Amino acid sequence: MKTDNGSTRLCCRDTVIGRIAIAESGGVVTHLHFMDSVVEGITETGSSPLLEAAFRQLNAWLAGELKTFSLPIAPGGAGFVRRVWRALPDIPYGTTVAYTDIASAVGAPGAARAVGSACRRNPLPIIVPCHRVVCRDGRIGDYLGGAEIKRYLIDFERLNGR
């Protein structure tokens, strides 16, 4: 997780949904990892003002006190994947949409599976809310943090209003 010049920082914290690691590089948040899942090569490097702000916002979000993150982010990605990631923050808090809806929104109406793949590769889950994307038939689908966490996040947002 370090760049050649060592400027990437990674900090881990316990939250109500488990241990989470957040990384930043060059003044932008680049990754959020659920540490209960397998993450190869993660070594904590310490905090920074940006990482402290990211954890403050994450904890406020998890407490139902924040609905939208205001962090500088750079999830990367290119082409179709980037278009999907850019569309996810437009999904209103407390609602879900189908993979097919996102596919149509990014100009690829037949690409629901590719949307699912892009969501699985989202390096900033929760901040870039891929948990709000579900199967057309109502099943929740896959999630980086696991199905239980995705169900928790969806239910949590619905309980905390729109």
Secondary structure in CASP SS format (residue, H / E / C, confidence):
PFRMAT SS
TARGET T0000
AUTHOR 0000-0000-0000
METHOD secondary structure of the structure
MODEL  1
M C 1.00
K C 1.00
T C 1.00
D C 1.00
N C 1.00
G C 1.00
S C 1.00
T C 1.00
R E 1.00
L E 1.00
C E 1.00
C E 1.00
R E 1.00
D E 1.00
T E 1.00
V C 1.00
I C 1.00
G E 1.00
R E 1.00
I E 1.00
A E 1.00
I E 1.00
A E 1.00
E E 1.00
S E 1.00
G C 1.00
G C 1.00
V E 1.00
V E 1.00
T E 1.00
H E 1.00
L E 1.00
H E 1.00
F E 1.00
M C 1.00
D C 1.00
S C 1.00
V C 1.00
V C 1.00
E C 1.00
G C 1.00
I C 1.00
T C 1.00
E C 1.00
T C 1.00
G C 1.00
S C 1.00
S C 1.00
P H 1.00
L H 1.00
L H 1.00
E H 1.00
A H 1.00
A H 1.00
F H 1.00
R H 1.00
Q H 1.00
L H 1.00
N H 1.00
A H 1.00
W H 1.00
L H 1.00
A C 1.00
G C 1.00
E C 1.00
L C 1.00
K C 1.00
T C 1.00
F C 1.00
S C 1.00
L C 1.00
P C 1.00
I E 1.00
A C 1.00
P C 1.00
G C 1.00
G C 1.00
A C 1.00
G H 1.00
F H 1.00
V H 1.00
R H 1.00
R H 1.00
V H 1.00
W H 1.00
R H 1.00
A H 1.00
L H 1.00
P H 1.00
D H 1.00
I C 1.00
P C 1.00
Y C 1.00
G C 1.00
T C 1.00
T C 1.00
V E 1.00
A E 1.00
Y H 1.00
T H 1.00
D H 1.00
I H 1.00
A H 1.00
S H 1.00
A H 1.00
V C 1.00
G C 1.00
A C 1.00
P C 1.00
G C 1.00
A C 1.00
A H 1.00
R H 1.00
A H 1.00
V H 1.00
G H 1.00
S H 1.00
A H 1.00
C H 1.00
R H 1.00
R C 1.00
N C 1.00
P C 1.00
L C 1.00
P C 1.00
I C 1.00
I C 1.00
V C 1.00
P C 1.00
C H 1.00
H H 1.00
R H 1.00
V E 1.00
V E 1.00
C C 1.00
R C 1.00
D C 1.00
G C 1.00
R C 1.00
I C 1.00
G C 1.00
D C 1.00
Y C 1.00
L C 1.00
G C 1.00
G C 1.00
A H 1.00
E H 1.00
I H 1.00
K H 1.00
R H 1.00
Y H 1.00
L H 1.00
I H 1.00
D H 1.00
F H 1.00
E H 1.00
R H 1.00
L H 1.00
N C 1.00
G C 1.00
R C 1.00
END
